[in-house]
C-alpha cells in the first residue's frame, strides 16, 4: 500500500508534465523540448524570492507567470515563424533542442550548477489511513490533481476547450472554419508553460532542483505521452501514473539504478507492440500525418 | 607543440564521429540521439579488450567495431518502421539503455571485467594502455596524433568512396522517396541496416582512439548530452555531403579555442560554449535548414 501510494504521488508530477507536453504536441505536433528549460528555470524564481525574504506566494505566482511567458515566447519568436515556413517535425525538434540548450546554459551561468532546495530543514510527515507521506508529497498530489481536473473540465466544458480539442483533431479544417489557429497555438504553448512550471515547483519543493534536471523529467513525460497514445489528452496522464507506479516498484524490488532502463524498455515494448499507445486510435503509423 | 597535437587528435575524433553520423542523419534522413552510445561501446570494448584480454590496438579496435555492429541492430531494425519523432524516441531509448548498462553493470566486490562487474560503474575504467601495434608502443602524444590522423583519413576515404558509389546514391534515393526506391526493386531495409552498421562501427573507432589517448573511460561519455552535442555538431556544419560534417567538427573544436582567447574562467567558458551551440542550432533551423555547408535540408 505504501509503495502504491508513493508510486501514485510520483506519477502525479510525471503526469502533470506529460499533460504539459501533450497540450503542445497534440495540437501542433511540435516536439517542445524547450519545456525542459521552463522546468529547469521556474524554481529559481521562487528561490530568489526566498533569498531576498520576499513573500513566497508572490514568488510562486511570478514563477508560474515566467513559465508561461517563456513557453509563449518560444512559439511567438521561434515555432510560429518556423510553422509559417512550413517546417517539418524534425526541424521543430532540432530548433526546440537548441532553445533548451540556450535556456539551461543561461540558467546555469546565472545561478550555478549546484543543487538547491526550496524548503528549509526536514519535511514533516503525516499518517493517513496507515500510509506515511511527507507534507510536500501531499502538496504535490493535491495540487497536481486539482490542476489536472481543472484542465480537463476546461477542455470538456468551455467553448475555448472545444476549439482546442478541434485544433488537436484537425488544424486545417479548424482554420477553414474561420478560427484563428495562430492564437490557439499561442494558448497551447502558454498552457504548457503553466503546467510545466507547476510540475517543476512541486518537484523542486520535494527533492530540490538544479539546471540539468529538466531534460530527464521531460523525457519521462514524453515517454508517458507516447505510451499513453498521442491523440488523446487523457492517455498521457494515465501513462504518467503508470510510469510512477512502475518506477517505484523497480526501485523497491530491484534498485533505483535500473529505473531508467526499465522505463525505456517499457517504451520500446509499447512502440513495437502497441505503437498507438494505451488510448490511441487504431491506425497504421504511415496513415498518420 | 603538444597543444597542437592535442587539438589535432580531438579534431580527428570529432571528424570520424561527424562523418559517421552524417551517414545516418544526412544520407538516411533520420535523426539519432544514440551515437554517443556507440562511441562509448567502442571505448569500453577497447578498454576491456586491452586490459583483460591483452589484445593489441587493432584487434581491440576490431572487437569494438564488431560489438558496435551487433548493437547497431537496436537502432537499424526500428528504422524499418519508424520515422520522425518516434524514431528519435527509440534512439533515445537505446542511448539510455547503453548509458544505464555502463553506469550500473558493476558490483563493488567483484573484480573488473568479470560478469558481475563489467564496466566498473560510475568509477569508470582507468589505466587503459596506450596504443601498441606489432610490439611498438605509441606512447607519445605526437605518435598518437599521427595514428589518429591516419585512421581519420582512412575513415574519410572509406566514406568518400561509399557515398559516391551506387550504394550511396541508393541511400539518398531512399531518403528522398522510400516508396519510389522500393518500387524500383531496391531493398531499402537492407541498405538502412548496412548504413547503420557502418556508421556505428566507425563511431566505435573514434571511441577506441579516445580511450587509448585519454587512458580512461567513464559512463558520462555515453550520456545524452554528448549525443545532443554530436547531433548539433553535424547539423550546424550541415549534412548530406562530405564537407558539411568536416566544417561542423572544425567549429566544435574552434569555439572553445576562441573562448580561450577571451580569457574567460573555465566554468563560464563551458557554459558559453554550449550556449553558442544552442544558439547556432536555433538560428540554423530558422534561416538555413541545410546547415553551413550541407546539402540535405532537414524537414
Interface residues (C-beta under 8 A of the other chain):
Chain A: X31 X78 X81 X82 X87 X88 X89 X90 X91 X92 X93 X94 X95 X97 X98 X99 X100 X101 X102 X105 X106 X108 X109 X113 X215 X219 X222 X223 X226 X255 X257 X258 X260 X261 X263 X264 X265 X267 X268 X271 X272 X275 X285
Chain B: X31 X78 X81 X82 X84 X85 X86 X88 X89 X90 X92 X93 X96 X97 X99 X100 X101 X103 X104 X224 X228 X231 X232 X235 X267 X268 X271 X272 X274 X275 X277 X278 X279 X280 X281 X282 X283 X284 X285 X286 X289 X298 X299
